[in-house]
């Protein structure tokens, strides 16, 4: 999943580069080397079987007549809490909403996080516990997917969709047949075009124009460029890395100040008005203008590490690869069982995918999802 994300988000941008600027060239080389080092860290750690206590939900001591209404009730509340904001965002464009500074309340934010994991919980409950048709969790998850689509933020939608899909296919992931690989590829391509459609309609400057499946500006004889511009999602990470290379030629590195944001992101600005902002927020405003207050850029899996430690970051990313192998060993262990831990194993996929784009943002999303994972486990599934 890591390398899929790297190709989808970063390599696609490198392919589309049309410049001889030394900073862009050096940034491309740096990112390619960093990805190779991540893969080395992953490859050096052996596959290791992890023993996990099977945690089958003990629902025999709970009334299933209660569990089902609770789950459906959460879906309804999620939809009602988010529909007004989502519909307004879709109507006027996400860029307009950001400029206006409109945002949901704290309660809305909490229910937004629930949307990341709830479809996966629905899939597990109805497919593994009640042994029902997959159509039931699909039907119940549609309102969540609709809200995420209307809000116009692609990655939360993909986070939620991937979790749902992987839970339903978890029993096949350790021994996938050619047919299942074909299904996965087909779904990924469909999701990719779906996110392109979302990107088109979420902006007030493009939503009323004609949508093209392929980028008409790309040379049709150049297949990598066609795929990079039409199916993949360049996020400007090479651009931002090149800008950092130039910036830190004449400025000191931050020595941990950027990466440490993950430890205090949760502190509200009402309590800490001078709380530092993320790298993606403050850095681009040093050199470029025209951004709404809430806009931030993606700096990729090396961004904060490079801002803090420069080229030493190439040593540190090795440990990302080691952690990836640990995560895969855990995933393999939970997928070989049928406990509720499958949901956690499934949510590792979107977490890893979006970590390539923005480590701190994806980690904060994952921590919020982790809270609700344990909440659902304790309240609904476990004594």
MOFENTA-V331439 format. One record per residue. N is the residue number from 1. RES is the residue in three letters. NEAR is the number of other ideal C-beta (glycine too) atoms within 12 Angstrom. Layout:
BEGIN
[[N	RES	NEAR] [N	RES	NEAR]]
END
This chain:
BEGIN
[[1	UNK	31] [2	UNK	35] [3	UNK	22] [4	UNK	27] [5	UNK	37] [6	UNK	38] [7	UNK	28] [8	UNK	33] [9	UNK	40] [10	UNK	43] [11	UNK	30] [12	UNK	35] [13	UNK	37] [14	UNK	34] [15	UNK	27] [16	UNK	30] [17	UNK	29] [18	UNK	17] [19	UNK	17] [20	UNK	10] [21	UNK	17] [22	UNK	14] [23	UNK	24] [24	UNK	28] [25	UNK	20] [26	UNK	26] [27	UNK	36] [28	UNK	31] [29	UNK	22] [30	UNK	34] [31	UNK	43] [32	UNK	28] [33	UNK	23] [34	UNK	37] [35	UNK	35] [36	UNK	21] [37	UNK	29] [38	UNK	40] [39	UNK	23] [40	UNK	22] [41	UNK	25] [42	UNK	29] [43	UNK	19] [44	UNK	16] [45	UNK	22] [46	UNK	12] [47	UNK	17] [48	UNK	14] [49	UNK	13] [50	UNK	21] [51	UNK	13] [52	UNK	22] [53	UNK	12] [54	UNK	16] [55	UNK	25] [56	UNK	20] [57	UNK	30] [58	UNK	18] [59	UNK	26] [60	UNK	13] [61	UNK	12] [62	UNK	20] [63	UNK	12] [64	UNK	20] [65	UNK	10] [66	UNK	15] [67	UNK	28] [68	UNK	24] [69	UNK	15] [70	UNK	25] [71	UNK	34] [72	UNK	26] [73	UNK	17] [74	UNK	33] [75	UNK	33] [76	UNK	20] [77	UNK	24] [78	UNK	38] [79	UNK	31] [80	UNK	19] [81	UNK	27] [82	UNK	39] [83	UNK	24] [84	UNK	20] [85	UNK	31] [86	UNK	36] [87	UNK	19] [88	UNK	21] [89	UNK	34] [90	UNK	29] [91	UNK	20] [92	UNK	25] [93	UNK	29] [94	UNK	35] [95	UNK	25] [96	UNK	22] [97	UNK	31] [98	UNK	24] [99	UNK	19] [100	UNK	18] [101	UNK	11] [102	UNK	23] [103	UNK	20] [104	UNK	24] [105	UNK	14] [106	UNK	14] [107	UNK	16] [108	UNK	25] [109	UNK	21] [110	UNK	22] [111	UNK	31] [112	UNK	34] [113	UNK	34] [114	UNK	36] [115	UNK	45] [116	UNK	45] [117	UNK	44] [118	UNK	47] [119	UNK	49] [120	UNK	45] [121	UNK	47] [122	UNK	44] [123	UNK	42] [124	UNK	47] [125	UNK	39] [126	UNK	30] [127	UNK	33] [128	UNK	33] [129	UNK	31] [130	UNK	20] [131	UNK	12] [132	UNK	21] [133	UNK	14] [134	UNK	23] [135	UNK	15] [136	UNK	23] [137	UNK	34] [138	UNK	23] [139	UNK	20] [140	UNK	33] [141	UNK	41] [142	UNK	22] [143	UNK	29] [144	UNK	45] [145	UNK	37] [146	UNK	26] [147	UNK	39] [148	UNK	42] [149	UNK	32] [150	UNK	32] [151	UNK	37] [152	UNK	35] [153	UNK	33] [154	UNK	35] [155	UNK	34] [156	UNK	39] [157	UNK	36] [158	UNK	40] [159	UNK	44] [160	UNK	45] [161	UNK	40] [162	UNK	39] [163	UNK	46] [164	UNK	43] [165	UNK	35] [166	UNK	42] [167	UNK	47] [168	UNK	36] [169	UNK	32] [170	UNK	38] [171	UNK	23] [172	UNK	20] [173	UNK	28] [174	UNK	22] [175	UNK	15] [176	UNK	18] [177	UNK	13] [178	UNK	11] [179	UNK	13] [180	UNK	21] [181	UNK	16] [182	UNK	13] [183	UNK	20] [184	UNK	25] [185	UNK	17] [186	UNK	15] [187	UNK	22] [188	UNK	29] [189	UNK	20] [190	UNK	18] [191	UNK	33] [192	UNK	31] [193	UNK	24] [194	UNK	25] [195	UNK	33] [196	UNK	26] [197	UNK	22] [198	UNK	34] [199	UNK	29] [200	UNK	26] [201	UNK	29] [202	UNK	32] [203	UNK	23] [204	UNK	23] [205	UNK	15] [206	UNK	20] [207	UNK	24] [208	UNK	13] [209	UNK	12] [210	UNK	10] [211	UNK	21] [212	UNK	16] [213	UNK	18] [214	UNK	19] [215	UNK	24] [216	UNK	13] [217	UNK	14] [218	UNK	24] [219	UNK	17] [220	UNK	14] [221	UNK	8] [222	UNK	17] [223	UNK	15] [224	UNK	21] [225	UNK	26] [226	UNK	22] [227	UNK	25] [228	UNK	31] [229	UNK	28] [230	UNK	30] [231	UNK	29] [232	UNK	33] [233	UNK	38] [234	UNK	32] [235	UNK	38] [236	UNK	31] [237	UNK	42] [238	UNK	41] [239	UNK	33] [240	UNK	40] [241	UNK	43] [242	UNK	33] [243	UNK	32] [244	UNK	43] [245	UNK	32] [246	UNK	21] [247	UNK	28] [248	UNK	29] [249	UNK	15] [250	UNK	9] [251	UNK	16] [252	UNK	13] [253	UNK	25] [254	UNK	26] [255	UNK	17] [256	UNK	19] [257	UNK	21] [258	UNK	33] [259	UNK	30] [260	UNK	20] [261	UNK	32] [262	UNK	27] [263	UNK	17] [264	UNK	20] [265	UNK	25] [266	UNK	20] [267	UNK	15] [268	UNK	12] [269	UNK	13] [270	UNK	9] [271	UNK	10] [272	UNK	13] [273	UNK	10] [274	UNK	10] [275	UNK	19] [276	UNK	25] [277	UNK	26] [278	UNK	33] [279	UNK	41] [280	UNK	32] [281	UNK	28] [282	UNK	25] [283	UNK	32] [284	UNK	27] [285	UNK	20] [286	UNK	20] [287	UNK	18] [288	UNK	16] [289	UNK	9] [290	UNK	11] [291	UNK	20] [292	UNK	22] [293	UNK	17] [294	UNK	20] [295	UNK	24] [296	UNK	27] [297	UNK	31] [298	UNK	39] [299	UNK	45] [300	UNK	49] [301	UNK	44] [302	UNK	45] [303	UNK	50] [304	UNK	39] [305	UNK	39] [306	UNK	40] [307	UNK	38] [308	UNK	26] [309	UNK	25] [310	UNK	24] [311	UNK	22] [312	UNK	18] [313	UNK	37] [314	UNK	28] [315	UNK	21] [316	UNK	27] [317	UNK	39] [318	UNK	27] [319	UNK	22] [320	UNK	35] [321	UNK	32] [322	UNK	24] [323	UNK	26] [324	UNK	37] [325	UNK	28] [326	UNK	23] [327	UNK	28] [328	UNK	30] [329	UNK	26] [330	UNK	28] [331	UNK	33] [332	UNK	26] [333	UNK	28] [334	UNK	34] [335	UNK	32] [336	UNK	24] [337	UNK	25] [338	UNK	23] [339	UNK	27] [340	UNK	37] [341	UNK	35] [342	UNK	45] [343	UNK	44] [344	UNK	37] [345	UNK	39] [346	UNK	42] [347	UNK	48] [348	UNK	41] [349	UNK	40] [350	UNK	39] [351	UNK	41] [352	UNK	38] [353	UNK	37] [354	UNK	42] [355	UNK	39] [356	UNK	41] [357	UNK	41] [358	UNK	38] [359	UNK	41] [360	UNK	36] [361	UNK	35] [362	UNK	34] [363	UNK	28] [364	UNK	27] [365	UNK	37] [366	UNK	33] [367	UNK	23] [368	UNK	29] [369	UNK	38] [370	UNK	22] [371	UNK	20] [372	UNK	32] [373	UNK	37] [374	UNK	22] [375	UNK	22] [376	UNK	31] [377	UNK	28] [378	UNK	17] [379	UNK	20] [380	UNK	34] [381	UNK	32] [382	UNK	22] [383	UNK	14]]
END
